[in-house]
Amino acid sequence: MILVTRPLAQVDKLQILLKKANLDYALFPAFEVQKLMPKIPSKPYDVIIFISVNAVIYAHEYLPRLLAKNQKIFAVGPVTANKLTSVGVMVDAYPKKNASSVALLALEECHSISDKRILIVRGQGGAETLKNKLEPSNQVDYLEVYERRMLDASELHQKSIERFMKNENGVVLGNSNQTLSNMLSLVESINPDYVSRLKKYPILVLSERIKIHARSLGFDKVHIAPGPGDKEVLSELLSGKIR
């Protein structure tokens, strides 16, 4: 059984894939995403960096006011880049394998940025890695278009975790550091005894950074998916490597 911890609004495609593969799953949303109403800058930026698929989704209505000629568009990974392409935005650079700020900063296109106005489109309260690295030689601003809200434990959470705990061959999906932390808080509020048991299950994450966080929380069997997309996640689930 797979414990799916994504927001409910973002599980449809993965659910379809899991059903086609005859994999049982339980929905356990670790948080929900809420749209923000940011103040849109009046002057164009030289570079815009989209930090996630949600950044593209919740900034979509503002794109006509944000995009400009001779502007560079960067994405934090291939899934975000694909989402930009799907809404008609050409992406100049993105890390092809690992979706992370560190991987983006390692690209040659980022090394050459200097004396530019950079806009980072993201959720509220994200990591400061990009800004800290780029700001010494550039002007860097944020456009925060969504926020992640912690959920109270619901009937869905209780039923899902109880079903999952009855399965000896379960796998936990963890898409972000916040997902893991919120998930454990929700589980503890339902049944504190479940927390230590949950950490004994294998967990599938999307990056080395999340793997490090998962280990710091007490998960021992941490695996990294070959890519951030749903198909790569499914492929790893079916590979037989996760034990």
N, C-alpha and C positions, 0 to 999 in steps of 0.2 A: 504494500500500500504506500502511496505517495502522499505526504503531508504538504499541501500547496499553501504557501504563506503569503502569496501576493494579494494586493487589493482585489476585491471582487470584480471591479470594473476592468481588470486587466487579465482575466484568466480564461476568457472565451476560447482563444486559439489553442492554448495549452490543453484545455479540457477536451477539445475535439481530437487532438493528437493522442492524448492518453486513452480516450475511449476507443479510437481506431486500433491502438496497440493492445487493447484489452487489459490495461493497467488500472487497478482500482485506486481511487484517490479520495482524500478528504479535504475540504476547503477550510482553511484556518487563517483568514486575513489578519495580518499583523498590524495593519494600519489602513486608513483610507486617505485618498488624495482629494484635496479641496482646492478649487480654483481661487486665485487671488486677483485683485484688481489693481495692478501696479500703475505707477505713473510712467508713461512711455516717453523716452527721451526725444527731444525735438530735433537734435542734430545727429547726423549719421555717424556711425562708427567705422573704423578701418577694418576691424576684425570682429566677427561675432562667433562665439563658441557656445554650442548647445551641449549641455551636460548630460542629457538623458532623453529618452523617448517622451517622457512626460513634459519636458521642457519644450519640445516641438509641439506636442498636442495643445498645451495650454498657452503657448505663444502664437498659435496659428493665426488667430484673428488680428494680431498685431504685425504680422510679417510685412504687409504693404507699407507700413510706416517705419519698419526697421531696415528693410533691405535697400541697398543703394548700389550704384555703379562702382566698379573698381574696388569692390569690397571682398574680403576673404571670409569664407564660411568654414568653420571647423566643427567636427563632431567628436565626442569622446569615445566612440566606438562604432562598429559596423551596423548595429541595429539602429542606433540613433541616426547614422548617415542614411540608412535605407528609408527611415521615416521622413527625413528631410527631402530625399529624392521623390518620395511618393506624393509630397505636396508641392512639387515643382521647384524645389530649391537645390541648386547645384552645390555640392560639397567639394571644397578645395583640398581638404586633408582630414584624415582620421586614421587611427591605428587599426590595422586590418585584423589583428587577432585579439589582443587583450584590450578590453574596454575599460580604460582608467585614465585619470588625469596624468599619472606618471607616464603612461604609454604615449599619450598625446604630446606631452612636453618633450619626449625623446625624439619626436619627428623633426626632420631638418627644417620643415616649414615653420615650426615654432622657434627654433634656434635663431632664425633670421629676423624675428620681430623686434623692432626697436623704434621708439618715438612714435608709437601708434596709440590710437584710442580703441580700447578693447572692451566689448560688452559680453559678459558671461550670463547666459540665460539658464536659469536653474530653479530648484525648489528652495524654499526658505530654510536657512540654517544649514546649508551644505558644507562640505569640506572646503578649506581655504588653500588647498595645494596650488591650484592654478594661479590664483591672485598673488600669493606669496612669491611665486617664481617669476611671474611676468611683470609685477608692479614696479620693481626697481628701475626698469627702463621704459615703462609704458604707463599710460593712464588706464586703469582697469576699474570698471564699474559692474555692478550686478543688476540684472532684471529678474526679480524673483516672481514667478508666475503661478506657483502652486505651493501648498504646504502639506506635510504629512501629519495626520492627526491620529493619535493613539486611540484605540477603540476600547470600550468596556467589554468584558467577556459576555457573550451572548449565548443563546441556546444553540446556535450553530457552532460556536467555538466548543462548547461543552460536549455536544454530540460527536463532533469531529475528532477531538482529542481522545475521547473514550473509545471510539472505533479504532483509531490509530494504535492506541496502546494495547489493544487486544491482538495486534498483528506482529508476529515476531520478525517479519521480513520487511519492515517499513523503511522508507527513506525520506528524510526531511529536505525540502528545497529552501535555500536561503539566498535571496537576491541582493541583499545589502546588509551592512552592519546594523542599521536600525531595525530591519526586519527581524534579525536574530534576537536582539535585545528586547524588542516589543513582544515577540513570540514567547520568550521565557517568562516575561512579566505576566502575560495573559494566562499561560499555563499554571503559574504559581498561584494566581488568583482563583483558579478553578480547583486545583488540587496540588498542594506543595509537594506531595510525594511523587508526582509525575515528573518533576523537573530533573532529578538525577537519573530517572529511567530514560527520559527523552534524550539526554546527552549520550546515552550508550548506542543510540541508533546512528547509522551512517548519515551524513549530511552532504548534499551536493550544492556547491556554491559557484559563483561566476568569476572569481578572481583570486589572486594570491592575497590581496588585502583583506578580502572577506574571510579567506581561510585562516589568516592570522588571528582575526577577531574571533572566529568560531572556536579556535583552539584556546584563546584566552578565556572564553566562557565555559570551557570544560568539555567541548566536543573532541573526541579522539579520532574518530573515523571521518576525516574531512576529505572530500574529493572535489576537484575543480572540473567543471564542464569544459569541453574543447572549444566552446564558443558561447556567446551570450544569448543566441537565438533559441527559440522553442525547439527547433529541430535538433540542435546540438544537445540540448538538455535531454530530449527524448532518446537520442542516440546513446548517450552515456547511461541512461537508466536501463536501456535494453542490452548494453554491452556485456553485462555480467561482471564488470570490474568492481562494482560497488558492493562491499560486503561489510 
